Amino acid sequence: MMTAKHIGGLAFALVVVCALAAHAQQSTDPRVADLIQSGKLRVALGLGAPPLAVKDPNTGEVRGPALDLARALAKKIGVKLEPVEYPRPGAILAGIKTNEWDVTFLVADPARLVDADFSPPYMQSDFTYLVPAGSSKRLVAEMDQPGTRIAVPRADASDLRLTQILKHAELVRVDSIDVAVEMVRAGEVDAYAGPRSALLALSNRAPGSRVLDDGFADISFVAMVPKGNDGRIAYVSDFIEEAKATGLVKQTIDKANLRGLQVAKPGRIN
């Protein structure tokens, strides 16, 4: 007997197959040749953030929207996918200097435009805070106070954004999302800042913790390629628009059981 889980998986696979069948790739497209110079599609995955990719510590299995989109893009082109894993999303852009990857999926932040070009957004959410059990904090406006300690994964989008926003609170930069969640659980910080969808998915690891109702910035998830590859980002942008239009993005959000995420509207970031 087929379970609801099996049916959901088949439905997701069907969306992928239909999307790819409707948009078969022409091997002569020069944009594709530029994208896969290594002969395969190298996609950078920043681990630990549920809206992007997470890794099961027991099985080593990686899953999440970024991997689903990477698989669909590789299948569309007709090449092997080579995931390039990083311990957290903020570590990905360091790989540009050593030519480690061809495309990635990340939160758009103006600071990242120095190193990468962005596609139109495929998902949208907002940044907010996860506060420990017993915290009196209820609103974002209460966070930027002297003595308030806020954990952020180093160089992640929340770190980049709060570096510009905060005037009084202290940012506690850590080297993994797991460490940030543990600090909330142990009451070592007043909050952990991140995308709402990620915090909602991680909050069960810190019993009694709460995600604040309001946010401190809107965010968009985009595909990125190393700066200065116009044909490459044009091709990837077309893929992102197709993925939204065919329902692939919605399917991968549902497959991951993510809350606080919406499929972005057609077109570029305003």
C-alpha positions as a printed Julia matrix, in Angstrom:
270×3 Matrix{Float64}:
  0.0    0.0     0.0
  1.3    3.44   -0.91
  1.6    5.9     1.96
  1.05   9.66    1.79
  4.82  10.06    1.92
  5.25   7.84   -1.16
  2.52   9.69   -3.03
  4.11  13.04   -2.17
  7.47  11.83   -3.41
  5.98  10.62   -6.68
  4.17  13.92   -7.16
  7.43  15.83   -6.67
  9.24  13.56   -9.13
  6.45  14.03  -11.67
  6.76  17.83  -11.47
 10.51  17.57  -12.1
 10.07  15.21  -15.05
  7.36  17.38  -16.62
  9.4   20.53  -16.2
 12.45  18.95  -17.81
 10.51  17.39  -20.64
  8.93  20.73  -21.48
 12.29  22.48  -21.67
 14.79  20.08  -23.27
 18.25  21.64  -23.49
 19.96  22.29  -26.8
 23.55  21.04  -26.47
 24.76  23.81  -28.75
 23.72  26.56  -26.31
 27.01  28.41  -25.59
 25.71  29.44  -22.17
 25.66  25.79  -21.12
 29.22  25.19  -22.35
 30.37  28.05  -20.13
 28.42  26.75  -17.13
 29.87  23.22  -17.28
 33.47  23.83  -18.3
 34.52  20.92  -16.05
 32.16  18.57  -17.89
 29.76  18.38  -14.94
 27.66  20.77  -12.88
 29.42  21.7    -9.64
 26.86  23.1    -7.21
 27.92  24.59   -3.88
 25.71  23.57   -0.93
 25.9   25.4     2.4
 24.83  22.86    5.02
 22.78  23.42    8.16
 20.04  25.78    6.93
 16.79  23.87    6.21
 15.67  26.3     3.43
 18.89  25.4     1.59
 20.4   22.05    2.56
 20.87  19.9     5.66
 22.88  16.74    6.24
 21.67  13.83    8.34
 24.44  13.2    10.92
 23.68   9.49   11.04
 23.26   8.59    7.37
 25.18  11.4     5.7
 22.19  12.05    3.42
 21.89  15.64    2.17
 18.45  17.05    1.41
 16.74  20.39    0.9
 15.51  22.84   -1.76
 19.0   23.79   -2.93
 19.84  20.16   -3.69
 16.48  19.57   -5.39
 17.04  22.56   -7.67
 20.64  21.49   -8.32
 19.49  18.03   -9.41
 16.84  19.49  -11.69
 19.33  21.88  -13.3
 21.88  19.11  -13.91
 19.14  16.89  -15.38
 17.94  19.69  -17.64
 21.46  20.19  -19.0
 22.1   16.45  -19.2
 25.27  16.25  -17.11
 26.37  14.72  -13.83
 25.76  16.75  -10.67
 28.72  17.22   -8.35
 27.64  18.69   -4.98
 30.38  20.75   -3.31
 29.61  20.87    0.41
 30.42  23.7     2.83
 29.83  23.67    6.61
 27.47  26.65    6.46
 26.02  28.89    3.72
 28.32  31.8     4.57
 31.4   29.73    3.72
 30.4   29.19    0.08
 31.69  32.38   -1.52
 35.24  31.67   -0.37
 35.22  28.9    -2.99
 35.07  31.43   -5.82
 38.74  32.29   -5.38
 39.76  28.68   -6.06
 37.14  27.94   -8.74
 35.45  25.24   -6.65
 31.89  25.56   -8.02
 29.78  26.75  -10.96
 26.48  27.75   -9.33
 24.98  27.95   -5.86
 21.74  28.83   -4.07
 21.87  31.42   -1.28
 20.14  34.36    0.36
 20.63  37.52   -1.7
 22.59  40.21    0.12
 24.13  43.34   -1.45
 27.52  42.45    0.07
 27.59  39.28   -2.01
 27.28  41.21   -5.28
 31.0   41.95   -5.05
 31.77  38.29   -5.78
 28.66  36.89   -7.49
 25.83  37.66   -9.91
 22.26  36.88   -8.86
 19.32  35.25  -10.62
 15.76  36.41   -9.96
 14.55  35.2    -6.54
 12.9   31.79   -6.3
 11.81  31.91   -2.62
 11.13  34.72   -0.17
 10.9   35.01    3.6
 12.19  37.34    6.32
 14.92  37.49    8.96
 13.93  37.29   12.6
 15.16  35.92   15.93
 14.95  32.65   17.85
 14.98  33.45   21.59
 15.61  31.0    24.46
 13.0   29.55   26.81
 11.96  32.14   29.37
 13.09  35.13   27.3
 11.13  38.34   27.82
 11.87  39.51   24.26
  8.75  39.75   22.11
  9.62  42.23   19.36
 12.57  42.86   17.04
 12.76  46.44   18.38
 13.71  45.07   21.81
 16.82  43.31   20.55
 19.21  46.16   19.74
 20.11  46.98   23.34
 23.46  47.18   25.2
 24.35  43.82   26.69
 22.19  41.82   24.25
 24.14  38.96   22.62
 22.94  37.66   19.23
 24.42  34.52   17.65
 24.96  34.46   13.89
 26.8   31.93   11.7
 29.93  33.69   10.48
 29.51  35.44    7.08
 25.94  34.17    6.68
 23.34  36.59    5.35
 22.04  37.32    8.88
 25.58  38.31    9.92
 25.96  40.56    6.87
 22.61  42.25    7.42
 22.87  42.78   11.19
 26.4   44.15   10.85
 24.76  47.04    8.98
 21.67  47.35   11.2
 22.69  46.94   14.84
 23.96  49.87   16.89
 24.13  48.48   20.44
 23.69  44.68   20.58
 26.72  42.38   20.27
 27.01  39.87   17.44
 28.44  36.52   18.52
 29.84  34.94   15.35
 30.02  31.15   15.34
 31.31  28.63   12.81
 28.2   26.49   12.45
 24.44  26.69   12.7
 24.49  23.8    15.18
 26.6   25.87   17.57
 24.2   28.82   17.3
 21.2   26.63   18.17
 23.06  25.05   21.08
 23.88  28.49   22.48
 20.17  29.35   22.42
 19.3   26.06   24.11
 21.89  26.66   26.83
 20.86  30.3    27.33
 24.35  31.52   26.4
 22.96  34.15   24.01
 19.81  36.26   23.95
 18.91  35.22   20.4
 19.97  33.5    17.2
 19.29  35.48   14.02
 18.36  33.8    10.76
 15.71  33.27    8.09
 12.3   32.63    9.65
 11.91  29.34    7.81
 15.24  28.08    9.18
 14.48  29.14   12.74
 11.05  27.51   12.68
 12.6   24.26   11.5
 15.4   24.37   14.1
 13.43  25.6    17.13
 12.52  22.08   18.28
 16.21  21.53   19.08
 16.0   24.21   21.78
 12.95  23.25   23.9
 10.86  26.22   24.96
 12.47  28.6    22.47
 10.32  30.97   20.41
 10.55  32.59   16.97
  9.53  36.25   17.15
  6.42  37.25   15.19
  7.99  40.23   13.43
 11.17  40.42   11.36
 14.07  42.8    10.83
 14.47  42.44    7.04
 12.86  40.79    4.03
 15.0   38.22    2.25
 15.12  36.54   -1.14
 16.73  33.22   -2.04
 18.5   33.29   -5.41
 20.86  31.28   -7.58
 24.36  32.77   -7.82
 27.31  32.32  -10.17
 30.82  33.78   -9.88
 30.91  37.43  -10.93
 31.29  38.34  -14.59
 29.74  35.29  -16.27
 26.86  36.92  -18.17
 25.86  33.89  -20.24
 25.98  31.6   -17.23
 23.7   33.76  -15.06
 21.33  34.3   -18.01
 20.89  30.54  -18.44
 20.5   29.92  -14.7
 18.0   32.78  -14.46
 15.88  31.2   -17.19
 15.96  27.93  -15.24
 14.82  29.7   -12.04
 11.89  31.32  -13.83
 10.89  27.93  -15.27
 11.18  26.3   -11.84
  8.75  28.83  -10.39
  6.32  28.64  -13.3
  6.17  24.82  -13.4
  5.59  24.45   -9.65
  9.0   22.89   -8.96
  9.91  25.49   -6.32
  6.58  25.06   -4.53
  7.01  21.29   -4.6
 10.46  21.41   -3.02
  9.23  23.73   -0.24
  6.38  21.32    0.48
  8.67  18.28    0.28
 10.92  19.76    2.99
  7.89  20.7     5.15
  9.16  24.26    5.45
  7.11  27.04    7.03
  7.6   30.77    6.56
  8.59  30.5     2.89
  6.78  31.65   -0.24
  7.51  31.13   -3.91
  8.81  34.41   -5.34
  6.83  36.2    -8.03
  8.11  36.14  -11.62
 10.93  38.55  -12.38
 13.84  40.11  -10.58
 14.28  41.57   -7.12
 12.81  45.05   -6.83
